[in-house]
Amino acid sequence: MAEKKNVLTIDKVYLIPLGKEIKKAPRIKKAKRAITAIRDYVRKHTKVEDVKISQKVNKYILSRNVKKPPKKIKVKVFGDENSVTVDVFEESK
């Protein structure tokens, strides 16, 4: 008889505060620091090392400029126990 593998799937929504992390970086590196802060936050809360950031998140961070990323972002995290993907949260009506 074949063994059933228990695969843990992750599907959560997080509101990530970026203000404190952005404040620590010089003006030109604020967007890069925001992406790093998102990756660190997701690693901490999901306990998964392999975190992939989607292009939508990157475009949202860079939408206002490299020097002025948003102070917070609402993201949807999905994946399994080995790797997760971070995408911008979009509410369905």
C-alpha positions in Angstrom: 0.0 0.0 0.0 1.3 3.4 -0.9 2.0 5.9 1.8 0.1 9.2 1.9 2.4 12.2 2.2 1.1 15.0 4.3 1.9 18.1 2.4 1.5 21.3 4.3 0.0 24.1 2.1 0.2 27.7 3.1 -2.4 30.3 2.0 -2.5 33.4 4.1 -2.9 37.2 3.9 -0.5 39.5 5.7 -0.4 43.3 6.2 3.3 44.0 6.3 4.5 47.2 7.9 7.5 48.6 6.1 7.9 52.1 7.7 10.6 51.3 10.3 12.7 49.2 7.8 12.5 51.9 5.1 13.6 54.6 7.6 16.9 52.8 8.2 17.9 52.9 4.6 19.4 55.8 2.6 17.1 57.4 0.0 18.3 55.4 -3.1 18.1 52.0 -1.3 14.6 52.3 0.3 12.8 50.1 -2.3 15.5 47.4 -2.1 15.2 47.5 1.7 11.4 47.2 1.4 11.7 44.0 -0.7 14.2 42.6 1.8 11.9 43.4 4.7 9.0 41.6 2.9 11.1 38.6 2.4 12.3 38.6 6.0 8.8 39.0 7.4 7.4 36.1 5.3 10.4 33.9 6.3 9.7 34.7 10.0 5.9 34.1 9.9 5.8 31.0 7.6 9.1 29.4 8.7 10.1 28.7 5.1 13.5 29.7 3.7 12.7 29.8 0.0 10.5 32.9 -0.5 9.7 34.2 -4.1 8.5 37.7 -4.6 6.1 38.2 -7.6 6.6 40.9 -10.2 3.3 42.5 -9.0 4.8 43.1 -5.6 7.9 44.6 -7.1 5.9 46.9 -9.4 3.8 48.0 -6.4 6.9 48.9 -4.3 8.4 50.8 -7.2 5.1 52.5 -8.2 5.8 55.7 -6.4 9.6 55.8 -7.1 12.7 54.1 -5.7 13.0 56.8 -3.0 9.4 56.6 -1.7 8.0 53.1 -1.4 4.7 52.6 0.5 4.7 52.3 4.3 2.7 49.1 4.3 1.6 46.4 1.9 -1.1 43.8 2.0 0.1 40.5 0.5 -1.1 37.0 -0.2 1.3 34.2 0.6 0.8 30.8 -0.9 2.8 27.7 -1.4 3.9 24.5 0.4 6.4 23.7 3.1 9.4 24.0 0.8 8.8 27.3 -0.9 6.2 30.1 -0.9 5.3 32.9 -3.3 4.3 36.4 -2.3 1.7 38.2 -4.4 -0.2 41.5 -4.0 -3.6 40.9 -2.3 -6.6 41.7 -4.5 -10.0 41.5 -3.0 -12.6 39.8 -5.1 -16.0 41.4 -5.2 
